[in-house]
Amino acid sequence: MVNVYDPNNVSVIVDNIFVTGFAEGTMVSASKDEENFQTKTSAKGEVSVAKTNNPLGTVTITLSADSPHQRRLTQIANTGKMVPCWVNVSAPIKEKKGGSQAMIKKPADAEYSDEVGDREFEIQVFDYTDS
């Protein structure tokens, strides 16, 4: 069986708004901030494992400078509003990443040139889940 990836099957929802106007290339990335456990090995080869209980994750959204949602994300960043942030993939494999409590770290940096630029928003998710 052949699975076909289509970026139209990826949706990004911030503050209950379906974000559009992504830049070329990587639209969005999502990751847990730390590994689930850490290990140590003694001089004699005995292994200890410590579970990491850090629930933090990061979602990074890359928009085109002319995205209709660039201004709204900037407003959320400037107010420090706590918002839900989800990345959903509907096919070929269903995935849902993000959380119900997140904040945009800062407004996107801006560059101006002879091409339409990108605006990257980094979102800290305080209850990150990956399913």
Residue pairs with C-beta under 8 A, 6 or more apart in sequence:
3 92
3 93
4 92
5 92
6 91
7 27
9 89
9 90
9 91
9 92
10 27
10 28
10 87
10 88
10 89
10 90
11 18
11 87
11 88
11 90
12 18
12 19
12 27
12 28
12 59
12 61
12 85
12 86
12 87
12 88
13 19
13 84
13 85
13 86
13 88
14 61
14 69
14 73
14 76
14 83
14 84
14 85
14 102
14 104
14 123
15 72
15 76
15 81
15 83
15 84
15 85
16 83
16 84
17 69
17 72
19 61
19 63
19 67
19 69
19 73
20 67
20 68
20 69
21 63
21 64
21 66
21 67
21 68
21 69
21 70
22 28
22 61
22 62
22 63
22 64
22 67
23 62
23 63
23 64
23 118
23 119
24 64
25 62
26 62
27 61
27 62
28 59
28 60
28 61
28 62
28 87
29 59
29 60
30 57
30 58
30 59
30 60
30 87
30 97
30 98
30 130
31 57
31 58
32 56
32 57
32 128
32 130
33 54
33 56
33 57
33 58
33 128
34 52
34 54
34 56
35 52
36 51
36 52
37 49
37 50
37 51
37 52
38 49
38 50
38 52
39 47
39 48
39 49
39 50
40 47
40 48
40 50
41 47
41 48
42 48
55 99
55 126
55 127
55 128
56 124
56 125
56 126
56 128
57 97
57 98
57 99
57 124
57 125
57 128
57 130
58 122
58 123
58 124
58 125
59 85
59 87
59 97
59 98
59 102
59 122
59 123
59 125
60 120
60 121
60 122
60 123
61 73
61 120
61 121
61 123
62 118
62 119
62 120
62 121
63 69
63 70
63 73
63 108
63 118
63 119
63 120
63 121
64 70
64 116
64 117
64 118
64 119
65 110
65 116
65 117
65 118
65 119
66 116
67 119
70 108
70 119
73 104
73 107
73 108
73 119
73 121
74 107
74 108
76 83
76 104
77 104
77 105
77 106
77 107
77 121
78 107
80 103
81 103
82 101
82 102
82 103
83 102
83 103
83 104
84 98
84 99
84 100
84 101
84 102
85 98
85 99
85 102
85 123
85 125
86 96
86 97
86 98
86 99
87 95
87 96
87 97
87 98
88 95
88 96
89 95
89 96
95 130
95 131
96 129
96 130
96 131
97 128
97 129
97 130
97 131
98 125
98 128
98 129
99 125
99 126
99 127
99 128
99 129
100 127
101 125
101 126
101 127
102 123
102 124
102 125
102 126
103 123
103 124
103 126
104 121
104 122
104 123
105 121
105 122
105 123
105 124
106 122
107 121
108 119
108 120
108 121
109 119
109 120
110 117
110 119
111 117
111 118
